[in-house]
Structure formats: C-alpha cells, structure tokens
Amino acid sequence: MLVQCCVCGIQYDVSSRTWRDIKGQRVEARCVLHRRRRRRQTVTASMRRYWLDRFTMEEINEIANAMWPRPSQRSPDFLTASGNGPTGPA
Ligand SMILES: [Zn+2]
C-alpha cells in the first residue's frame, strides 16, 4: 500500500495495517527518514522499570543522546533542500 510522507511527500510502501492507521489518522505517514525524529515507541511499564532500576534519568538521557544524536547534530540540509523531491515540483 503506497502512502505519502507528510513531511517530504515521498511515496513509500506500508503494510495494510499501517495503511489503515494512517487513513484513520491514528498515525502520521512518515517515510523512513522522517520517522526517526518523532518515533512513537511503545514503552511498557516493565521496560520502564528495567531502565529505571539500572540507571538514573540523567544516565538514560546520556545513553539516549549517544545512541540517537539530536537532530541539530545531524546535517539535514539535503532533507530540507527544495525542488529535488522524487515526486517532482510541488
Ligand atoms: Zn519523508
């Protein structure tokens, strides 16, 4: 099922389940590039406990920042450049 990324407009393939979520506006259509930034993770109570038992919030933040650099530390220029979209001029 093809959907269009709500950020860059690229078309990409999703499962029919994801497609229904997007059509039902339960999730936003985001391509792989744009999904990363605001990915909604399913965090269960046991997962939270696992981390909080072992680390403080500060440590968890440090780990998270090391694993997933903040967007400002990346170079997203090629993502924001206009006119180069695969779907042609907007
Ligand atoms: Zn996108």
PDB file of the backbone (N, CA, C, O) and the ligand in Angstrom, with CONECT records:
HET     ZN  A 101       1
ATOM      1  N   MET A   1       0.853  -1.178   0.000  1.00  0.00           N
ATOM      2  CA  MET A   1       0.000   0.000   0.000  1.00  0.00           C
ATOM      3  C   MET A   1       0.892   1.232   0.000  1.00  0.00           C
ATOM      4  O   MET A   1       1.757   1.386   0.863  1.00  0.00           O
ATOM      5  N   LEU A   2       0.676   2.105  -0.972  1.00  0.00           N
ATOM      6  CA  LEU A   2       1.503   3.302  -1.054  1.00  0.00           C
ATOM      7  C   LEU A   2       0.878   4.446  -0.254  1.00  0.00           C
ATOM      8  O   LEU A   2      -0.324   4.702  -0.338  1.00  0.00           O
ATOM      9  N   VAL A   3       1.711   5.116   0.514  1.00  0.00           N
ATOM     10  CA  VAL A   3       1.266   6.323   1.197  1.00  0.00           C
ATOM     11  C   VAL A   3       2.306   7.413   0.945  1.00  0.00           C
ATOM     12  O   VAL A   3       3.415   7.143   0.485  1.00  0.00           O
ATOM     13  N   GLN A   4       1.924   8.641   1.256  1.00  0.00           N
ATOM     14  CA  GLN A   4       2.810   9.755   1.006  1.00  0.00           C
ATOM     15  C   GLN A   4       3.295  10.315   2.334  1.00  0.00           C
ATOM     16  O   GLN A   4       2.494  10.594   3.226  1.00  0.00           O
ATOM     17  N   CYS A   5       4.600  10.480   2.462  1.00  0.00           N
ATOM     18  CA  CYS A   5       5.172  11.061   3.673  1.00  0.00           C
ATOM     19  C   CYS A   5       4.631  12.480   3.853  1.00  0.00           C
ATOM     20  O   CYS A   5       4.638  13.281   2.918  1.00  0.00           O
ATOM     21  N   CYS A   6       4.160  12.780   5.073  1.00  0.00           N
ATOM     22  CA  CYS A   6       3.567  14.095   5.300  1.00  0.00           C
ATOM     23  C   CYS A   6       4.627  15.182   5.402  1.00  0.00           C
ATOM     24  O   CYS A   6       4.290  16.366   5.423  1.00  0.00           O
ATOM     25  N   VAL A   7       5.901  14.806   5.467  1.00  0.00           N
ATOM     26  CA  VAL A   7       6.965  15.798   5.570  1.00  0.00           C
ATOM     27  C   VAL A   7       7.545  16.116   4.201  1.00  0.00           C
ATOM     28  O   VAL A   7       7.609  17.280   3.808  1.00  0.00           O
ATOM     29  N   CYS A   8       7.967  15.092   3.475  1.00  0.00           N
ATOM     30  CA  CYS A   8       8.667  15.352   2.222  1.00  0.00           C
ATOM     31  C   CYS A   8       7.833  14.947   1.005  1.00  0.00           C
ATOM     32  O   CYS A   8       8.186  15.285  -0.125  1.00  0.00           O
ATOM     33  N   GLY A   9       6.738  14.229   1.224  1.00  0.00           N
ATOM     34  CA  GLY A   9       5.863  13.887   0.120  1.00  0.00           C
ATOM     35  C   GLY A   9       6.294  12.681  -0.690  1.00  0.00           C
ATOM     36  O   GLY A   9       5.664  12.338  -1.691  1.00  0.00           O
ATOM     37  N   ILE A  10       7.375  12.034  -0.255  1.00  0.00           N
ATOM     38  CA  ILE A  10       7.825  10.850  -0.975  1.00  0.00           C
ATOM     39  C   ILE A  10       6.805   9.726  -0.760  1.00  0.00           C
ATOM     40  O   ILE A  10       6.171   9.638   0.291  1.00  0.00           O
ATOM     41  N   GLN A  11       6.664   8.886  -1.761  1.00  0.00           N
ATOM     42  CA  GLN A  11       5.743   7.771  -1.605  1.00  0.00           C
ATOM     43  C   GLN A  11       6.511   6.549  -1.153  1.00  0.00           C
ATOM     44  O   GLN A  11       7.608   6.266  -1.633  1.00  0.00           O
ATOM     45  N   TYR A  12       5.921   5.845  -0.236  1.00  0.00           N
ATOM     46  CA  TYR A  12       6.569   4.624   0.223  1.00  0.00           C
ATOM     47  C   TYR A  12       5.506   3.589   0.565  1.00  0.00           C
ATOM     48  O   TYR A  12       4.319   3.883   0.707  1.00  0.00           O
ATOM     49  N   ASP A  13       5.997   2.371   0.687  1.00  0.00           N
ATOM     50  CA  ASP A  13       5.111   1.238   0.853  1.00  0.00           C
ATOM     51  C   ASP A  13       4.926   0.919   2.334  1.00  0.00           C
ATOM     52  O   ASP A  13       5.888   0.914   3.102  1.00  0.00           O
ATOM     53  N   VAL A  14       3.698   0.657   2.721  1.00  0.00           N
ATOM     54  CA  VAL A  14       3.455   0.243   4.103  1.00  0.00           C
ATOM     55  C   VAL A  14       2.564  -0.993   4.106  1.00  0.00           C
ATOM     56  O   VAL A  14       1.933  -1.331   3.105  1.00  0.00           O
ATOM     57  N   SER A  15       2.529  -1.646   5.240  1.00  0.00           N
ATOM     58  CA  SER A  15       1.633  -2.790   5.381  1.00  0.00           C
ATOM     59  C   SER A  15       0.195  -2.282   5.404  1.00  0.00           C
ATOM     60  O   SER A  15      -0.051  -1.103   5.659  1.00  0.00           O
ATOM     61  N   SER A  16      -0.743  -3.172   5.140  1.00  0.00           N
ATOM     62  CA  SER A  16      -2.134  -2.739   5.103  1.00  0.00           C
ATOM     63  C   SER A  16      -2.592  -2.284   6.486  1.00  0.00           C
ATOM     64  O   SER A  16      -3.478  -1.436   6.601  1.00  0.00           O
ATOM     65  N   ARG A  17      -1.997  -2.838   7.524  1.00  0.00           N
ATOM     66  CA  ARG A  17      -2.362  -2.427   8.879  1.00  0.00           C
ATOM     67  C   ARG A  17      -1.923  -0.981   9.123  1.00  0.00           C
ATOM     68  O   ARG A  17      -2.685  -0.160   9.634  1.00  0.00           O
ATOM     69  N   THR A  18      -0.674  -0.692   8.745  1.00  0.00           N
ATOM     70  CA  THR A  18      -0.176   0.680   8.892  1.00  0.00           C
ATOM     71  C   THR A  18      -0.981   1.632   8.020  1.00  0.00           C
ATOM     72  O   THR A  18      -1.275   2.762   8.410  1.00  0.00           O
ATOM     73  N   TRP A  19      -1.328   1.156   6.841  1.00  0.00           N
ATOM     74  CA  TRP A  19      -2.101   1.990   5.926  1.00  0.00           C
ATOM     75  C   TRP A  19      -3.433   2.381   6.552  1.00  0.00           C
ATOM     76  O   TRP A  19      -3.868   3.528   6.444  1.00  0.00           O
ATOM     77  N   ARG A  20      -4.073   1.422   7.207  1.00  0.00           N
ATOM     78  CA  ARG A  20      -5.348   1.727   7.860  1.00  0.00           C
ATOM     79  C   ARG A  20      -5.162   2.726   9.001  1.00  0.00           C
ATOM     80  O   ARG A  20      -6.005   3.598   9.212  1.00  0.00           O
ATOM     81  N   ASP A  21      -4.054   2.594   9.738  1.00  0.00           N
ATOM     82  CA  ASP A  21      -3.773   3.550  10.816  1.00  0.00           C
ATOM     83  C   ASP A  21      -3.603   4.952  10.255  1.00  0.00           C
ATOM     84  O   ASP A  21      -4.063   5.934  10.839  1.00  0.00           O
ATOM     85  N   ILE A  22      -2.932   5.026   9.111  1.00  0.00           N
ATOM     86  CA  ILE A  22      -2.696   6.340   8.509  1.00  0.00           C
ATOM     87  C   ILE A  22      -4.008   6.922   7.992  1.00  0.00           C
ATOM     88  O   ILE A  22      -4.300   8.100   8.198  1.00  0.00           O
ATOM     89  N   LYS A  23      -4.780   6.100   7.331  1.00  0.00           N
ATOM     90  CA  LYS A  23      -6.055   6.583   6.803  1.00  0.00           C
ATOM     91  C   LYS A  23      -7.004   6.967   7.927  1.00  0.00           C
ATOM     92  O   LYS A  23      -7.797   7.898   7.786  1.00  0.00           O
ATOM     93  N   GLY A  24      -6.922   6.251   9.042  1.00  0.00           N
ATOM     94  CA  GLY A  24      -7.756   6.564  10.195  1.00  0.00           C
ATOM     95  C   GLY A  24      -7.158   7.672  11.043  1.00  0.00           C
ATOM     96  O   GLY A  24      -7.690   8.014  12.099  1.00  0.00           O
ATOM     97  N   GLN A  25      -6.038   8.234  10.572  1.00  0.00           N
ATOM     98  CA  GLN A  25      -5.358   9.345  11.240  1.00  0.00           C
ATOM     99  C   GLN A  25      -4.936   9.001  12.654  1.00  0.00           C
ATOM    100  O   GLN A  25      -4.894   9.860  13.535  1.00  0.00           O
ATOM    101  N   ARG A  26      -4.625   7.737  12.856  1.00  0.00           N
ATOM    102  CA  ARG A  26      -4.076   7.363  14.153  1.00  0.00           C
ATOM    103  C   ARG A  26      -2.573   7.590  14.168  1.00  0.00           C
ATOM    104  O   ARG A  26      -1.988   7.836  15.223  1.00  0.00           O
ATOM    105  N   VAL A  27      -1.951   7.509  13.004  1.00  0.00           N
ATOM    106  CA  VAL A  27      -0.527   7.834  12.897  1.00  0.00           C
ATOM    107  C   VAL A  27      -0.327   8.718  11.672  1.00  0.00           C
ATOM    108  O   VAL A  27      -1.147   8.731  10.754  1.00  0.00           O
ATOM    109  N   GLU A  28       0.781   9.456  11.678  1.00  0.00           N
ATOM    110  CA  GLU A  28       1.122  10.267  10.520  1.00  0.00           C
ATOM    111  C   GLU A  28       1.916   9.414   9.555  1.00  0.00           C
ATOM    112  O   GLU A  28       2.681   8.540   9.963  1.00  0.00           O
ATOM    113  N   ALA A  29       1.729   9.671   8.283  1.00  0.00           N
ATOM    114  CA  ALA A  29       2.523   8.980   7.277  1.00  0.00           C
ATOM    115  C   ALA A  29       3.903   9.618   7.229  1.00  0.00           C
ATOM    116  O   ALA A  29       4.050  10.786   6.869  1.00  0.00           O
ATOM    117  N   ARG A  30       4.886   8.855   7.589  1.00  0.00           N
ATOM    118  CA  ARG A  30       6.248   9.375   7.555  1.00  0.00           C
ATOM    119  C   ARG A  30       7.179   8.343   6.960  1.00  0.00           C
ATOM    120  O   ARG A  30       7.167   7.177   7.355  1.00  0.00           O
ATOM    121  N   CYS A  31       7.989   8.779   6.002  1.00  0.00           N
ATOM    122  CA  CYS A  31       8.947   7.869   5.399  1.00  0.00           C
ATOM    123  C   CYS A  31      10.038   7.544   6.412  1.00  0.00           C
ATOM    124  O   CYS A  31      10.071   8.106   7.507  1.00  0.00           O
ATOM    125  N   VAL A  32      10.916   6.644   6.040  1.00  0.00           N
ATOM    126  CA  VAL A  32      11.947   6.186   6.969  1.00  0.00           C
ATOM    127  C   VAL A  32      12.775   7.349   7.494  1.00  0.00           C
ATOM    128  O   VAL A  32      13.111   7.392   8.677  1.00  0.00           O
ATOM    129  N   LEU A  33      13.101   8.284   6.623  1.00  0.00           N
ATOM    130  CA  LEU A  33      13.930   9.412   7.029  1.00  0.00           C
ATOM    131  C   LEU A  33      13.255  10.255   8.084  1.00  0.00           C
ATOM    132  O   LEU A  33      13.900  10.728   9.020  1.00  0.00           O
ATOM    133  N   HIS A  34      11.955  10.443   7.935  1.00  0.00           N
ATOM    134  CA  HIS A  34      11.264  11.352   8.843  1.00  0.00           C
ATOM    135  C   HIS A  34      10.601  10.642  10.010  1.00  0.00           C
ATOM    136  O   HIS A  34      10.070  11.277  10.921  1.00  0.00           O
ATOM    137  N   ARG A  35      10.640   9.343   9.972  1.00  0.00           N
ATOM    138  CA  ARG A  35      10.036   8.605  11.063  1.00  0.00           C
ATOM    139  C   ARG A  35      10.920   8.679  12.300  1.00  0.00           C
ATOM    140  O   ARG A  35      10.433   8.644  13.430  1.00  0.00           O
ATOM    141  N   ARG A  36      12.208   8.780  12.073  1.00  0.00           N
ATOM    142  CA  ARG A  36      13.138   8.677  13.172  1.00  0.00           C
ATOM    143  C   ARG A  36      12.938   9.724  14.250  1.00  0.00           C
ATOM    144  O   ARG A  36      13.004   9.445  15.447  1.00  0.00           O
ATOM    145  N   ARG A  37      12.692  10.938  13.785  1.00  0.00           N
ATOM    146  CA  ARG A  37      12.727  12.041  14.724  1.00  0.00           C
ATOM    147  C   ARG A  37      11.713  11.915  15.831  1.00  0.00           C
ATOM    148  O   ARG A  37      12.008  12.159  17.001  1.00  0.00           O
ATOM    149  N   ARG A  38      10.517  11.532  15.447  1.00  0.00           N
ATOM    150  CA  ARG A  38       9.474  11.512  16.451  1.00  0.00           C
ATOM    151  C   ARG A  38       8.813  10.158  16.460  1.00  0.00           C
ATOM    152  O   ARG A  38       7.589  10.042  16.397  1.00  0.00           O
ATOM    153  N   ARG A  39       9.631   9.142  16.539  1.00  0.00           N
ATOM    154  CA  ARG A  39       9.074   7.809  16.514  1.00  0.00           C
ATOM    155  C   ARG A  39       8.317   7.542  17.807  1.00  0.00           C
ATOM    156  O   ARG A  39       8.810   7.812  18.902  1.00  0.00           O
ATOM    157  N   ARG A  40       7.152   7.024  17.663  1.00  0.00           N
ATOM    158  CA  ARG A  40       6.393   6.698  18.851  1.00  0.00           C
ATOM    159  C   ARG A  40       6.718   5.281  19.261  1.00  0.00           C
ATOM    160  O   ARG A  40       6.325   4.325  18.594  1.00  0.00           O
ATOM    161  N   GLN A  41       7.427   5.150  20.346  1.00  0.00           N
ATOM    162  CA  GLN A  41       7.797   3.839  20.821  1.00  0.00           C
ATOM    163  C   GLN A  41       6.751   3.351  21.799  1.00  0.00           C
ATOM    164  O   GLN A  41       6.204   4.119  22.591  1.00  0.00           O
ATOM    165  N   THR A  42       6.492   2.094  21.728  1.00  0.00           N
ATOM    166  CA  THR A  42       5.614   1.527  22.728  1.00  0.00           C
ATOM    167  C   THR A  42       6.454   1.187  23.947  1.00  0.00           C
ATOM    168  O   THR A  42       7.247   0.246  23.923  1.00  0.00           O
ATOM    169  N   VAL A  43       6.280   1.947  24.998  1.00  0.00           N
ATOM    170  CA  VAL A  43       7.060   1.717  26.210  1.00  0.00           C
ATOM    171  C   VAL A  43       6.166   1.078  27.245  1.00  0.00           C
ATOM    172  O   VAL A  43       5.181   1.666  27.691  1.00  0.00           O
ATOM    173  N   THR A  44       6.518  -0.112  27.614  1.00  0.00           N
ATOM    174  CA  THR A  44       5.705  -0.805  28.608  1.00  0.00           C
ATOM    175  C   THR A  44       6.222  -0.490  30.000  1.00  0.00           C
ATOM    176  O   THR A  44       7.343  -0.009  30.166  1.00  0.00           O
ATOM    177  N   ALA A  45       5.401  -0.763  30.989  1.00  0.00           N
ATOM    178  CA  ALA A  45       5.797  -0.495  32.373  1.00  0.00           C
ATOM    179  C   ALA A  45       7.025  -1.301  32.750  1.00  0.00           C
ATOM    180  O   ALA A  45       7.881  -0.835  33.501  1.00  0.00           O
ATOM    181  N   SER A  46       7.104  -2.520  32.220  1.00  0.00           N
ATOM    182  CA  SER A  46       8.244  -3.348  32.600  1.00  0.00           C
ATOM    183  C   SER A  46       9.528  -2.837  31.950  1.00  0.00           C
ATOM    184  O   SER A  46      10.606  -2.920  32.540  1.00  0.00           O
ATOM    185  N   MET A  47       9.406  -2.309  30.734  1.00  0.00           N
ATOM    186  CA  MET A  47      10.585  -1.719  30.097  1.00  0.00           C
ATOM    187  C   MET A  47      11.059  -0.523  30.903  1.00  0.00           C
ATOM    188  O   MET A  47      12.256  -0.356  31.138  1.00  0.00           O
ATOM    189  N   ARG A  48      10.125   0.298  31.320  1.00  0.00           N
ATOM    190  CA  ARG A  48      10.478   1.489  32.086  1.00  0.00           C
ATOM    191  C   ARG A  48      11.162   1.085  33.390  1.00  0.00           C
ATOM    192  O   ARG A  48      12.155   1.681  33.806  1.00  0.00           O
ATOM    193  N   ARG A  49      10.606   0.066  34.012  1.00  0.00           N
ATOM    194  CA  ARG A  49      11.176  -0.388  35.271  1.00  0.00           C
ATOM    195  C   ARG A  49      12.591  -0.920  35.057  1.00  0.00           C
ATOM    196  O   ARG A  49      13.495  -0.672  35.855  1.00  0.00           O
ATOM    197  N   TYR A  50      12.759  -1.655  33.962  1.00  0.00           N
ATOM    198  CA  TYR A  50      14.072  -2.214  33.648  1.00  0.00           C
ATOM    199  C   TYR A  50      15.124  -1.118  33.632  1.00  0.00           C
ATOM    200  O   TYR A  50      16.190  -1.251  34.233  1.00  0.00           O
ATOM    201  N   TRP A  51      14.806  -0.027  32.931  1.00  0.00           N
ATOM    202  CA  TRP A  51      15.780   1.061  32.811  1.00  0.00           C
ATOM    203  C   TRP A  51      15.931   1.832  34.104  1.00  0.00           C
ATOM    204  O   TRP A  51      17.043   2.169  34.511  1.00  0.00           O
ATOM    205  N   LEU A  52      14.818   2.110  34.747  1.00  0.00           N
ATOM    206  CA  LEU A  52      14.891   2.929  35.957  1.00  0.00           C
ATOM    207  C   LEU A  52      15.535   2.172  37.116  1.00  0.00           C
ATOM    208  O   LEU A  52      16.102   2.776  38.026  1.00  0.00           O
ATOM    209  N   ASP A  53      15.442   0.850  37.070  1.00  0.00           N
ATOM    210  CA  ASP A  53      16.123   0.071  38.098  1.00  0.00           C
ATOM    211  C   ASP A  53      17.626   0.150  37.958  1.00  0.00           C
ATOM    212  O   ASP A  53      18.359   0.046  38.941  1.00  0.00           O
ATOM    213  N   ARG A  54      18.085   0.335  36.719  1.00  0.00           N
ATOM    214  CA  ARG A  54      19.516   0.256  36.458  1.00  0.00           C
ATOM    215  C   ARG A  54      20.192   1.612  36.313  1.00  0.00           C
ATOM    216  O   ARG A  54      21.386   1.763  36.573  1.00  0.00           O
ATOM    217  N   PHE A  55      19.402   2.592  35.891  1.00  0.00           N
ATOM    218  CA  PHE A  55      20.008   3.888  35.594  1.00  0.00           C
ATOM    219  C   PHE A  55      19.171   5.017  36.177  1.00  0.00           C
ATOM    220  O   PHE A  55      17.979   4.859  36.441  1.00  0.00           O
ATOM    221  N   THR A  56      19.820   6.153  36.372  1.00  0.00           N
ATOM    222  CA  THR A  56      19.074   7.353  36.726  1.00  0.00           C
ATOM    223  C   THR A  56      18.577   7.992  35.433  1.00  0.00           C
ATOM    224  O   THR A  56      19.021   7.620  34.347  1.00  0.00           O
ATOM    225  N   MET A  57      17.668   8.940  35.544  1.00  0.00           N
ATOM    226  CA  MET A  57      17.164   9.604  34.345  1.00  0.00           C
ATOM    227  C   MET A  57      18.291  10.293  33.582  1.00  0.00           C
ATOM    228  O   MET A  57      18.296  10.318  32.351  1.00  0.00           O
ATOM    229  N   GLU A  58      19.246  10.853  34.324  1.00  0.00           N
ATOM    230  CA  GLU A  58      20.375  11.519  33.654  1.00  0.00           C
ATOM    231  C   GLU A  58      21.173  10.534  32.827  1.00  0.00           C
ATOM    232  O   GLU A  58      21.555  10.819  31.692  1.00  0.00           O
ATOM    233  N   GLU A  59      21.418   9.381  33.402  1.00  0.00           N
ATOM    234  CA  GLU A  59      22.181   8.371  32.673  1.00  0.00           C
ATOM    235  C   GLU A  59      21.417   7.898  31.445  1.00  0.00           C
ATOM    236  O   GLU A  59      21.997   7.689  30.379  1.00  0.00           O
ATOM    237  N   ILE A  60      20.123   7.735  31.608  1.00  0.00           N
ATOM    238  CA  ILE A  60      19.308   7.302  30.476  1.00  0.00           C
ATOM    239  C   ILE A  60      19.356   8.350  29.366  1.00  0.00           C
ATOM    240  O   ILE A  60      19.461   8.017  28.186  1.00  0.00           O
ATOM    241  N   ASN A  61      19.280   9.610  29.758  1.00  0.00           N
ATOM    242  CA  ASN A  61      19.369  10.678  28.758  1.00  0.00           C
ATOM    243  C   ASN A  61      20.703  10.650  28.029  1.00  0.00           C
ATOM    244  O   ASN A  61      20.766  10.830  26.813  1.00  0.00           O
ATOM    245  N   GLU A  62      21.777  10.420  28.796  1.00  0.00           N
ATOM    246  CA  GLU A  62      23.093  10.362  28.165  1.00  0.00           C
ATOM    247  C   GLU A  62      23.168   9.218  27.164  1.00  0.00           C
ATOM    248  O   GLU A  62      23.673   9.378  26.053  1.00  0.00           O
ATOM    249  N   ILE A  63      22.665   8.081  27.571  1.00  0.00           N
ATOM    250  CA  ILE A  63      22.681   6.915  26.688  1.00  0.00           C
ATOM    251  C   ILE A  63      21.866   7.206  25.428  1.00  0.00           C
ATOM    252  O   ILE A  63      22.298   6.926  24.309  1.00  0.00           O
ATOM    253  N   ALA A  64      20.677   7.774  25.639  1.00  0.00           N
ATOM    254  CA  ALA A  64      19.805   8.061  24.500  1.00  0.00           C
ATOM    255  C   ALA A  64      20.459   9.054  23.548  1.00  0.00           C
ATOM    256  O   ALA A  64      20.383   8.892  22.330  1.00  0.00           O
ATOM    257  N   ASN A  65      21.096  10.072  24.094  1.00  0.00           N
ATOM    258  CA  ASN A  65      21.736  11.062  23.229  1.00  0.00           C
ATOM    259  C   ASN A  65      22.909  10.468  22.459  1.00  0.00           C
ATOM    260  O   ASN A  65      23.199  10.864  21.331  1.00  0.00           O
ATOM    261  N   ALA A  66      23.576   9.510  23.097  1.00  0.00           N
ATOM    262  CA  ALA A  66      24.697   8.871  22.418  1.00  0.00           C
ATOM    263  C   ALA A  66      24.206   7.966  21.294  1.00  0.00           C
ATOM    264  O   ALA A  66      24.842   7.848  20.247  1.00  0.00           O
ATOM    265  N   MET A  67      23.056   7.326  21.534  1.00  0.00           N
ATOM    266  CA  MET A  67      22.531   6.399  20.526  1.00  0.00           C
ATOM    267  C   MET A  67      21.828   7.136  19.403  1.00  0.00           C
ATOM    268  O   MET A  67      21.974   6.789  18.231  1.00  0.00           O
ATOM    269  N   TRP A  68      21.064   8.158  19.769  1.00  0.00           N
ATOM    270  CA  TRP A  68      20.294   8.898  18.774  1.00  0.00           C
ATOM    271  C   TRP A  68      20.638  10.374  18.891  1.00  0.00           C
ATOM    272  O   TRP A  68      19.999  11.102  19.650  1.00  0.00           O
ATOM    273  N   PRO A  69      21.641  10.820  18.146  1.00  0.00           N
ATOM    274  CA  PRO A  69      22.028  12.224  18.217  1.00  0.00           C
ATOM    275  C   PRO A  69      20.836  13.122  17.947  1.00  0.00           C
ATOM    276  O   PRO A  69      19.954  12.794  17.154  1.00  0.00           O
ATOM    277  N   ARG A  70      20.827  14.265  18.627  1.00  0.00           N
ATOM    278  CA  ARG A  70      19.744  15.201  18.400  1.00  0.00           C
ATOM    279  C   ARG A  70      19.763  15.675  16.954  1.00  0.00           C
ATOM    280  O   ARG A  70      20.819  15.713  16.323  1.00  0.00           O
ATOM    281  N   PRO A  71      18.603  16.033  16.433  1.00  0.00           N
ATOM    282  CA  PRO A  71      18.508  16.454  15.029  1.00  0.00           C
ATOM    283  C   PRO A  71      19.482  17.573  14.685  1.00  0.00           C
ATOM    284  O   PRO A  71      19.976  17.636  13.560  1.00  0.00           O
ATOM    285  N   SER A  72      19.766  18.459  15.644  1.00  0.00           N
ATOM    286  CA  SER A  72      20.650  19.585  15.348  1.00  0.00           C
ATOM    287  C   SER A  72      22.080  19.131  15.113  1.00  0.00           C
ATOM    288  O   SER A  72      22.876  19.855  14.516  1.00  0.00           O
ATOM    289  N   GLN A  73      22.407  17.941  15.578  1.00  0.00           N
ATOM    290  CA  GLN A  73      23.770  17.452  15.400  1.00  0.00           C
ATOM    291  C   GLN A  73      23.934  16.726  14.069  1.00  0.00           C
ATOM    292  O   GLN A  73      25.046  16.405  13.650  1.00  0.00           O
ATOM    293  N   ARG A  74      22.823  16.479  13.430  1.00  0.00           N
ATOM    294  CA  ARG A  74      22.916  15.885  12.095  1.00  0.00           C
ATOM    295  C   ARG A  74      23.027  17.001  11.081  1.00  0.00           C
ATOM    296  O   ARG A  74      22.978  18.181  11.429  1.00  0.00           O
ATOM    297  N   SER A  75      23.174  16.623   9.835  1.00  0.00           N
ATOM    298  CA  SER A  75      23.166  17.648   8.799  1.00  0.00           C
ATOM    299  C   SER A  75      21.993  17.384   7.873  1.00  0.00           C
ATOM    300  O   SER A  75      22.116  16.679   6.872  1.00  0.00           O
ATOM    301  N   PRO A  76      20.863  17.959   8.222  1.00  0.00           N
ATOM    302  CA  PRO A  76      19.633  17.640   7.492  1.00  0.00           C
ATOM    303  C   PRO A  76      19.453  18.486   6.236  1.00  0.00           C
ATOM    304  O   PRO A  76      18.361  18.529   5.668  1.00  0.00           O
ATOM    305  N   ASP A  77      20.515  19.156   5.800  1.00  0.00           N
ATOM    306  CA  ASP A  77      20.371  20.075   4.668  1.00  0.00           C
ATOM    307  C   ASP A  77      19.751  19.404   3.455  1.00  0.00           C
ATOM    308  O   ASP A  77      18.885  19.968   2.786  1.00  0.00           O
ATOM    309  N   PHE A  78      20.206  18.201   3.187  1.00  0.00           N
ATOM    310  CA  PHE A  78      19.716  17.532   1.985  1.00  0.00           C
ATOM    311  C   PHE A  78      18.236  17.172   2.112  1.00  0.00           C
ATOM    312  O   PHE A  78      17.557  16.924   1.115  1.00  0.00           O
ATOM    313  N   LEU A  79      17.755  17.149   3.338  1.00  0.00           N
ATOM    314  CA  LEU A  79      16.342  16.836   3.524  1.00  0.00           C
ATOM    315  C   LEU A  79      15.464  18.058   3.302  1.00  0.00           C
ATOM    316  O   LEU A  79      14.314  17.937   2.879  1.00  0.00           O
ATOM    317  N   THR A  80      16.009  19.229   3.587  1.00  0.00           N
ATOM    318  CA  THR A  80      15.204  20.428   3.510  1.00  0.00           C
ATOM    319  C   THR A  80      15.388  21.151   2.184  1.00  0.00           C
ATOM    320  O   THR A  80      14.661  22.098   1.884  1.00  0.00           O
ATOM    321  N   ALA A  81      16.366  20.705   1.382  1.00  0.00           N
ATOM    322  CA  ALA A  81      16.562  21.349   0.087  1.00  0.00           C
ATOM    323  C   ALA A  81      15.298  21.182  -0.747  1.00  0.00           C
ATOM    324  O   ALA A  81      14.713  20.101  -0.796  1.00  0.00           O
ATOM    325  N   SER A  82      14.889  22.251  -1.394  1.00  0.00           N
ATOM    326  CA  SER A  82      13.633  22.196  -2.121  1.00  0.00           C
ATOM    327  C   SER A  82      13.878  21.882  -3.598  1.00  0.00           C
ATOM    328  O   SER A  82      14.962  22.118  -4.132  1.00  0.00           O
ATOM    329  N   GLY A  83      12.876  21.361  -4.218  1.00  0.00           N
ATOM    330  CA  GLY A  83      12.942  21.173  -5.669  1.00  0.00           C
ATOM    331  C   GLY A  83      13.565  19.857  -6.094  1.00  0.00           C
ATOM    332  O   GLY A  83      13.590  19.552  -7.287  1.00  0.00           O
ATOM    333  N   ASN A  84      14.060  19.078  -5.169  1.00  0.00           N
ATOM    334  CA  ASN A  84      14.715  17.844  -5.556  1.00  0.00           C
ATOM    335  C   ASN A  84      13.898  16.605  -5.196  1.00  0.00           C
ATOM    336  O   ASN A  84      14.397  15.481  -5.255  1.00  0.00           O
ATOM    337  N   GLY A  85      12.668  16.820  -4.833  1.00  0.00           N
ATOM    338  CA  GLY A  85      11.857  15.688  -4.421  1.00  0.00           C
ATOM    339  C   GLY A  85      11.601  14.734  -5.557  1.00  0.00           C
ATOM    340  O   GLY A  85      11.502  15.143  -6.714  1.00  0.00           O
ATOM    341  N   PRO A  86      11.494  13.468  -5.232  1.00  0.00           N
ATOM    342  CA  PRO A  86      11.289  12.449  -6.268  1.00  0.00           C
ATOM    343  C   PRO A  86       9.896  12.541  -6.897  1.00  0.00           C
ATOM    344  O   PRO A  86       9.643  11.917  -7.927  1.00  0.00           O
ATOM    345  N   THR A  87       9.001  13.306  -6.291  1.00  0.00           N
ATOM    346  CA  THR A  87       7.666  13.409  -6.852  1.00  0.00           C
ATOM    347  C   THR A  87       7.514  14.622  -7.749  1.00  0.00           C
ATOM    348  O   THR A  87       6.417  14.925  -8.218  1.00  0.00           O
ATOM    349  N   GLY A  88       8.636  15.326  -7.988  1.00  0.00           N
ATOM    350  CA  GLY A  88       8.586  16.469  -8.884  1.00  0.00           C
ATOM    351  C   GLY A  88       8.237  17.746  -8.149  1.00  0.00           C
ATOM    352  O   GLY A  88       8.097  17.745  -6.926  1.00  0.00           O
ATOM    353  N   PRO A  89       8.095  18.824  -8.880  1.00  0.00           N
ATOM    354  CA  PRO A  89       7.842  20.123  -8.243  1.00  0.00           C
ATOM    355  C   PRO A  89       6.513  20.139  -7.491  1.00  0.00           C
ATOM    356  O   PRO A  89       5.513  19.591  -7.957  1.00  0.00           O
ATOM    357  N   ALA A  90       6.520  20.769  -6.335  1.00  0.00           N
ATOM    358  CA  ALA A  90       5.324  20.794  -5.512  1.00  0.00           C
ATOM    359  C   ALA A  90       4.334  21.819  -6.047  1.00  0.00           C
ATOM    360  O   ALA A  90       3.254  21.988  -5.481  1.00  0.00           O
TER     361      ALA A  90
HETATM  362 ZN    ZN A 101       9.695  11.982   4.406  1.00  0.00          ZN2+
END
